[in-house]
């Protein structure tokens, strides 16, 4: 008999709809029951592609014995952290403060007033591995709740007060309202240089996460300061990830992270936000180096997203699980899902499928009869091979007595054969909810690809641009109400719900700013400006600067926080700082520039020491110090002369440049309504013309590609100034 979660839209909540636990969604029905029956709340927070969430469900929430205890003594609530990041952050702050660690599933015990008094993450059903057992904890807390209620409530009140006090400092971090000085960038570079793994790429030791925000900052500092090691750290990391097991070498895209320092063994889940950010990082590396390798990885990743993560209406799904049914056991009843089962191969599989080319594939990817996982603590990779690039084409050619061209041809054929065979396997679970913030990141990535790759295949660039347009149109149609100026966070199964958080506005605005630079429809810019205005109304902190995560209107969210960490996703504050920088430099709006200074200057001189905490914000500071360049291209979009000028921009890495394209006539007049400085710009001698400007002061316009490159190079140089005393 399904429980009440069967009425929900969240894939995570629906996964628990058949549990014997009497689950509630977060809401008044659950809160009223807790008050009416005078019971504590057990809050379980996770997401649908979380491996240890699956483990705890199977061990505990599917247990009739544990369900009876939960149902008798508690009101049990399930929350999808991806739908409700506001609740996740509040209770994670409590868990981290009281245990020193965090993660998912998150398990928290609350008073009926929603105040936390005990928490943790995964608990085994009975005590093991040095962890207390879930069943024992449920019994002990229930007993303490009945016997010493006053102490429990006092502890909850005291802890909440301490959390409020700790986070109140977010509004008064520093009195500075000026953008940070260049010195903080040098301090930041020292942190990255110290943490860099020069042998294997990445920063620190295992596990290694792909934090593209760090890489984007380092590339900007390479351009701003000429620091070659900054570039080399990025290229070493991106190459290691692309060659390692964290990348899906058959279907494209990247897994969540590597559990080892050599990037060989991934946690196999795939997240949309990783794909979007990594595409941008690989595109920027392609521009920095001129090497097709990095562009090919970006396109491979986009192919995966467009094939497997795209809704028929144009939006993008959230994630694919790490776990799936082992193909060799698919017909066996009650077979447990296993980590990486969809992606791993036995040597016998390859021999049967690839025939004479099997040895080429073995040599390239280190395939062994006994399996090739260097570590396997759960015993899930016995006799299985995880694909990673072990040998160069030249080495494989030498070992297999084939020419390099023959090896390349054999590997391409093997990839097609194995991909088609893999498609017949049981697939991992797809989390098909569509989140506004993550879709904004993907729109940004596709729009950037359309610009950067224009000098290659025009068909590919057009395809990426069309996908970005469709996604933006989807969000506008399904998740935005123009009349009420209301943005929603989640769409699934025809249902749009949950008022958007600051990160939704920030991610979508970033996507629209990138889209406007690739597709010069002024409607994208106009919408971005309306969204920024609405975001400021709902989330801007006038007293302390920066943006709150939430509007503060929901009384069940006990803390109004500001996200101050660029982790797997860049924080709403950091992305918003980038957005107001771009919009301010396009429109000249002094209010936006004032917000930029306050948002970027909140941490003052301390920011350099926070570089690995706020690398995306450091990218914004790098842009402020370098100075932003405006480039306006005037000419018919489809004309050959205009295309040549766009290709000049596509070839070179210019991270401090904003691009505006205008067609003379009605289009230029429409753009000028938003950006008055383009009104007087015209084509010179009837030819497409480029204007290179700083602070709305432009150099002599040029119409030929070579001249445009020279003007860009001159205008892009960053003058190194001493900080004032």
Secondary structure, DSSP 8 states (H G I E B T S, - for coil): ---GGGG---HHHHHTTTSSS--EESSHHHHHHHHHHT-EEEEEEE-TT-HHHHHHIIIIIT-HHHHHHHHHHEEEEEEETTT-HHHHHHHHHHHHHHHS---SSEEEEE-TTS-EEEEES---SS-BTTB--HHHHHHHHHHHHHH-HHHHHHHHHHHHHHHHHHHHGGGGS-S--S---THHHHHHHHHHHHHB-TTT-SBSSSSEE--HHHHHHHHHHHHHH--HHHHHHHHHHHHHHHHSTTB-TTT--B-SEESSTTS-SEE--EEHHHHHHHHHHHHHHHHHH--HHHHHHHHHHHHHHHHHSB-TTS-B--EE-SEE--GGGTTSTT---EETTTT-B-HHHHHHHHGGGHHHHHHHHT--TT---S--TTS--TT-B-----S-HHHHHHHHT--HHHHHHHHHHHHHHHHHHHTTS----EE--EEHHHHHHHHHHHHHHHHHGGGS-HHHHHHHHHHHHHHHHHHHHHHEETTTTEEEEEEETTEEEEE--HHHHHHHHHHHHHHHHHS--HHHHHHHHHHHHHHHHHHB-TTT-SB-SS-S--TTS---------SSS--HHHHHHHHHHHHHHHH--HHHHHHHHHHHTTTGGGGGGGTTTSHHHHHHHHHHHH--EEEEEES-TTSHHHHHHHHHHHHS--TTEEEEEE-TTHHHHHHHHH-GGGTT---BTTB-EEEEEETTEE---B-SHHHHHHHHHHHH---------
